[in-house]
Amino acid sequence: MESMRKDRKYKVKVARKNYEVILHPALEGGGYWVECPTLPGCASQGDTIEEALEMAKDAIEGHLEILERH
């Protein structure tokens, strides 16, 4: 259970490119929140690790779409 309290780094693949994300346990409310350091402001959350990582992929896709438009 102790390992669940530490931040962990993962790689997620979006548009044939790997992005490093950091998974943070949400200690007060449960679940996890995730950020992508190479895309400032890009973050998401989920109840499970798997859900948080999937939501991170969606957030990265959306972030990249907005960057393309501007």
C-alpha atoms as one frame of an Amber mdcrd trajectory, in Angstrom:
protein
   0.000   0.000   0.000   2.942   2.346   0.587   3.818   2.406  -3.139   0.347
   3.807  -3.869   1.345   7.010  -2.055   4.220   7.847  -4.386   4.215   9.633
  -7.719   4.997   7.343 -10.647   6.139   8.045 -14.195   4.542   6.339 -17.178
   4.735   6.665 -20.938   1.548   6.951 -22.972   1.398   6.774 -26.748  -0.562
   9.457 -28.595  -0.366  10.021 -32.356   2.560   7.574 -32.668   4.601   9.521
 -30.116   5.389   8.617 -26.506   4.710  11.208 -23.818   5.938  10.921 -20.267
   3.233  11.514 -17.694   3.420  11.642 -13.921   0.714   9.858 -11.991  -0.061
  11.343  -8.582  -2.284   9.650  -6.002  -5.133  11.887  -4.885  -4.711  11.118
  -1.208  -7.715  13.017   0.112 -10.427  12.009  -2.342  -8.969   8.801  -3.718
  -8.123   8.067  -7.314  -5.306   9.645  -9.263  -4.431  12.766 -11.176  -1.933
  12.835 -13.993   0.105  15.555 -15.678   2.234  15.736 -18.807   5.331  17.842
 -18.021   6.170  18.464 -21.700   2.727  20.025 -22.222   2.272  22.592 -19.425
  -1.308  22.748 -18.201  -2.167  19.315 -19.598  -3.634  17.228 -16.778  -6.466
  14.821 -16.087  -7.694  12.387 -13.453  -9.272   8.988 -12.937 -10.504   6.625
 -10.258  -7.988   3.912 -11.175  -4.474   3.978 -12.619  -5.752   2.600 -15.914
  -8.544   5.165 -16.133  -6.209   8.035 -15.249  -3.751   6.978 -17.974  -6.539
   6.694 -20.568  -7.835  10.105 -19.552  -4.279  11.441 -19.885  -4.215  10.244
 -23.507  -7.473  12.117 -24.177  -6.110  15.242 -22.490  -2.901  15.100 -24.533
  -4.859  14.664 -27.785  -7.019  17.675 -26.939  -4.005  19.735 -25.912  -2.232
  18.947 -29.185  -5.329  19.864 -31.211  -5.502  23.257 -29.528  -1.775  23.854
 -30.087  -2.224  23.028 -33.790  -5.037  25.571 -34.140  -2.982  28.370 -32.583
